């Protein structure tokens, strides 16, 4: 794979791969009114049935009405057009005005998994369970956050994992412009994605780093898990300081709904306080990323082109593109790059 001469690959929602996609935070759902969400251009109806999250393709098999515009009656979702009622398994249970038993008709259902306050739906062939970072016993606190951006999925994933843009887009917020530490990055592919390990960053120096009391960053890790997970870990000399897992869900019309899990170590009460101090800054970082990604998308539309070049420091993008094309690179492939961060 040529690192410097390839183009960024064109991508659309129709190209999305099978997998688990986050569609909501669990507290957003109710047993009274369904909610509509989108995954890869497909609408989904979400609701609670006896406390369990149910997900149906948001189309009544009778006349095609959106089930999400109906209501929940006795744990069943009721179509707003003719009142057909379906249970969480998609089975037609009741049909108003019918004097006989209802016919065997089903709405299409989707697999659901609720983890750490996030609702995942399984599209097509999936792994047994969604990806979660469970590698650190010292991470005692996880908190779900949410954002949205108009950008292609590969751009959103790369942005999450790219350290070089932070010097300019998040000046003094994520990384100090005064730093100039020679850093070695090793990108290693595996069966499910890649791991990018950054050695020698030293002190990041930004506001966020100072809030985390991050005196020295011994190791940073960026992780991509196909098809839609990007994750960063910041490690001090002794333990992990910060973990954030981003779940990127392409919705429709070029938008990506991003859900994040922020993980912090230490006593839970202290991690809770630290999160709420960090949260406004996390929102500001997202707003800055959203602004630059949407400016790029607007420019792509103006020039009617997404043709771009892969630069020598775009260490993860060629691999992300390869995985999303359904042509993953061989596992165990490692590439090393030097950069100043």
Secondary structure, 3 states (H helix, E strand, C coil): CCCCCCECCCCCHHHCCCEEEEEEEHHHCCCCCCEEEEECCEEEEEEEECCEEEEEECCCCCCCCCHHHCEEECCEEECCCCCCEECCCCEEEECCCCCCCCCCCECCECEEEEECCEEEEEECCCCCCCCCCCCCCCEEEEEEEEEEEECCHHHHHHHHHCCCCHHHHCECCCECCCCCCEEEEEEEEECCEEEEEEEEEECCECHHHHHCCCCCEEEEEEEEECCCEEEEEEECCCCEEEEEEEEEEECCCCEEEEEEEEEEECCHHHHHHHHHHHHHHHHHHHHHHHHHHHHHHHHHHHHCCCCCECCCCCCCHHHHHHHHCCCCCCCCCEEEEEEEC
